[in-house]
Structure formats: structure tokens, C-alpha cells
Amino acid sequence: MALAKDYDSVMGRSNDIMKEALGLDYNEFESGSVAFDYEALMKATGYTLDEVAKIQSRTGVGNTPLLELRNITALARKYAKPGYGARIFAKDEAANASGSFKARRAACAVAHAKKLGYKGVIAATSGNYGAAVASQAAMQGLDCIIVQECYDSHGVGQPEIVEKARKCEAFGAEVIQLTVGPELFYTFLSVLEDTGYFNASLYSPFGIAGIETLGYEIAMQCREKLGKDPDMVVCTNAGGGMMTGTARGLLKAGCTNTQMVAASIDLTGLHMASDTQFNKKSCTTGHTGFGVPYATDPDHSDVPRSAARPLRYMDRYVTVKQGDVMYMTEALANLEGIERGPAGNTALAAAFSLAQELPEDAVIVISETEYTGAGKHIQPQLSFARDNGIDIRFGDPNKEDKPGVNIILPKDPGYIKHEEADINHFRQSLIKKSVKKAGVEVPTQEDLEFLAAETKTDVEFVKKTLGL
């Protein structure tokens, strides 16, 4: 008998669809309360760090260069007090097969799909991950479908998203492009069910295990080049996978004193699911519209339990402005001769400011760069913003920036200043949401310890948050 394909029916079968599409029964990790066994979920991949690295090496992924940005470091020191201005390094993830760190996630997920005998893979993404999955699927001889939230209701898509669709199609993938709204997850589930393909989710343990090699490489390369661990690693933060996987890899390398900083573009006031505001943002990832909700409620993803849990690992959460990122993208090209896309440059803009807080012998590593293409240059993005009524001018981004209204380019590099987000507020939000979602009135001791681990705090912090 044919299954009902209306919205409510498909969404109601979500867990069953996911079980078939991932080969994982998430119920095995549940406690029946707030807590679940996160480390058991991660071990369920069945792969060690070394095995993941070998999988990646077979398809041109991993072992990317660690580049010192000497000229940008020198520029940062001009605005720092004497003796300050940390050395800035970038992990050049654009050297991966598909041009971004997402290839690490995709290599692990697609290889596992091949191992289990799936005929194809599907991913729901508007970003670089689609190109990564499509690239790896082509190498593994699997079919690939990318479901992409692309347009507003007038059929207008952002240049960067359209560029990513082009790249997916170049690798032979079928791209299903949708308007912004709830149909993305519904369509994704429906196509998974109809095809029987593997869910190459960004948020599965396979995807996060793939990023652990990135953190591990950063540690090994810093020790080889500099004889020390990095003092700070800055990760562009959206869905939280970069922060989670990189931190786990660093910890596996023994980097227990490296400060982990998440960086997002401040798009406060713009709603990501709003049709009218969809094209008012001039960056498609690495912003607070993804970073904050995914940090405080990681399980609202396309799997029952997300393996990306950034608040477990981050020490600080900072924001920068759209104009800061545009400026640093240009500076990277002009000063270092490295032309890269905007996502990794969110972390670069933050690192440029953060470096000025640290002494000259300190080391900051930006965990990624990404490829750039026709729609991923800042010029088409700025042109698109202007076409959507956004005012673009030079000034003081921290005083004049209004997301959806303007883009303020810093009038000189001294105006690039990160702002500290209230990470404890995010931690408290996660704790309260987790308890409410589980429908628990009195958390168990296991729940309290789990929430402390989830927020990198302690049981007393959790109790105080819950008023216990």
C-alpha cells in the first residue's frame, strides 16, 4: 500500500526514514530522559581517527597546508599595543577535493554509504557541503541528490547559493531547488524515503568524525612548524560541526589548553526562514541566524540527535559584521595573494581583532579557507545586496551596521572589532530547551551531568539555571 505523502504523514515517519537512511537506530543511545550517550553515538561510526584519515586520503581530502599570514599579522600589530599581535595562521581547506573543509565530512559519509551498499546519497544543504557530497559521490560511483533552499517566493536566489548549485551539477549531482520555508526538510525526507539513498547528513556522526582529522592536523602542524600547540583556534560557526569536530581532533592530539573561539557574522534581527528577509542577508552561512539556534538547540537538524554540539567545546563566541568579512576577504587577496571565499574569512575577521589581545609570540589558527567561484566573490554579493536595497558605504561597522538595511565597510582596519557574545546566556538557553523538549520536571543526576557536559560547565551551573 502506498504511503501517504502529505506533510504531516512524512514528518511523522521521520525517525523511521532516518533509521533506514543512516543504518543507525538513534533509540539505542537514549536514556528516556534528557540525557543521551553522545560518545556512544560518535563511536557508532566504527572508524578510528586513523581510519578516517586513510579514507579521506584516497579521495584527495586532508593534509591541507597551514599557511602563516605574515602580512595580515603585521597589519594587526599596527593596531595593537606594543608587544601584542599574535601570529595568524590559516588552515587552507580550499586545497581539498571540492574546495572546502566539508570534503572531510563528505568523504567519511559517502565512503560509509558505499560500504553499506547504498546506490546513492542525499544531502540537504545550500552550502559547500553539497559540492563536497557530489564530488565524493562521483569518485565513489554513487548517485547524488542535493536538496537546496535557494529562492524567495519570487524565484530570486542569492549568487553564492546559485554558484554552489552549479558546482554540484558539475559533479553530476541532481539539485532540487526550493523556496525558503518548511518544505526543505519535508522534501528531503520524502526523497530519502522514495529513493532509499543514504542520508549523508552534515549532522551525523560520520560527518563530525570527518572533521576530527582537521583538528588533529592543526595540532601536528603547529608542533612541527612552531614547536608548540596553538594558543587559540577560531572557527566560523553556523551549524556547529566545524567547532565540534575541530575541537575533538585537537583534544585527541592532546591540545588541552587551546582556546576554542566560535565566530559568526552578526545578523541580529534577520529571520532566516522569512521569505521577505531571505535575500536581505549578504552572506549565506557563518552567521548568527544559524550559529545561535544550532548552538542552543542542536537537535533541530535533519537527524534525531545531532553529532554537532558546539557548546560542548567552545570557550568563547564572538561576532563580526558583514562589512568586516568583505574587507578581510579583499585584504587576504591583496596582502597575502590568497583569494578565498567569504565563509572562512568570518573567522579571519575575528582573528584579526582577537590577535590584538594576545602577545606577539602567541599563535592563532583559523580553521578553514574555502574555494571561491563566480557567485562566491564579494563583488557579486555586494551587487546583489545593492539590488535588494542595501546601503553600502564605508564607516564604523560596530556603530552603524544594521543587518538587512546596510553593509558598513570599515573605513580602516582599526575599525574591525569583534564583539563578545554572552556564551553563558546560550548555555542557559540550551539547558532550558533540553529539559522542556524532554518533558522532564525533575532532571536525574545523569541529566544534570549530561547538561553540564553539553555546556562545558558544571552541575552547579545547571542547577542554578533550572532553579534547583
C-alpha positions, 0 to 999 in steps of 0.5 A: 500500500502506498504511503501517504505523502502529505506533510504531516504523514512524512514528518511523522515517519521521520525517525523511521526514514532516518533509521533506514537512511543512516543504518543507525537506530538513534533509540539505542543511545537514549536514556528516556530522559534528557540525557543521551550517550553522545560518545556512544553515538560518535563511536557508532561510526566504527572508524578510528581517527586513523581510519578516517584519515586513510579514507579521506586520503584516497579521495584527495581530502586532508593534509591541507597546508597551514599557511602563516599570514605574515602580512595580515599579522603585521597589519594587526600589530599596527593596531595593537599595543606594543608587544601584542599581535599574535601570529595568524595562521590559516588552515587552507581547506580550499586545497581539498577535493571540492574546495572546502573543509566539508570534503572531510565530512563528505568523504567519511559519509559517502565512503560509509554509504558505499560500504553499506551498499547504498546506490546513492546519497542525499544531502540537504544543504545550500552550502559547500557541503553539497559540492563536497557530497557530489564530488565524493559521490562521483569518485565513489560511483554513487548517485547524488541528490542535493536538496537546496533552499535557494529562492524567495517566493519570487524565484530570486536566489542569492549568487553564492547559493546559485554558484554552489548549485552549479558546482554540484551539477558539475559533479553530476549531482541532481539539485532540487531547488526550493523556496525558503520555508518548511518544505526543505526538510519535508522534501528531503525526507520524502526523497530519502524515503522514495529513493532509499539513498543514504542520508549523508547528513552534515549532522551525523556522526560520520560527518563530525568524525570527518572533521576530527582529522582537521583538528588533529592536523592543526595540532601536528602542524603547529608542533612541527612548524612552531614547536608548540600547540596553538594558543587559540583556534577560531572557527566560523560557526553556523551549524556547529560541526566545524567547532565540534569536530575541530575541537575533538581532533585537537583534544585527541592530539592532546591540545588541552589548553587551546582556546576554542573561539566560535565566530559568526557574522552578526545578523541580529534581527534577520529571520532566516526562514522569512521569505521577505528577509531571505535575500536581505542577508549578504552572506549565506552561512557563518552567521548568527541566524544559524550559529545561535539556534544550532548552538542552543538547540542542536537537535533541530537538524535533519537527524534525531540527535545531532553529532554537532554540539558546539557548546560542548567545546567552545570557550568563547563566541564572538561576532563580526559584521558583514562589512568586516568579512568583505574587507578581510576577504579583499585584504587576504587577496591583496596582502597575502595573494590568497583569494578565498571565499567569504565563509572562512574569512568570518573567522579571519575577521575575528582573528584579526581583532582577537590577535590584538589581545594576545602577545606577539609570540602567541599563535592563532589558527583559523580553521578553514579557507574555502574555494571561491567561484563566480557567485562566491566573490564579494563583488557579486554579493555586494551587487546583489545586496545593492539590488535588494536595497542595501546601503553600502558605504564605508564607516564604523561597522560596530556603530552603524551596521544594521543587518538587512538595511546596510553593509558598513565597510570599515573605513580602516582596519582599526575599525574591525572589532569583534564583539563578545557574545554572552556564551553563558546566556546560550548555555542557559538557553540550551539547558532550558530547551533540553529539559522542556523538549524532554518533558522532564520536571525533575532532571536525574543526576545523569541529566544534570551531568549530561547538561553540564557536559553539553555546556562545558560547565558544571552541575552547579551551573545547571542547577542554578539555571533550572532553579534547583 
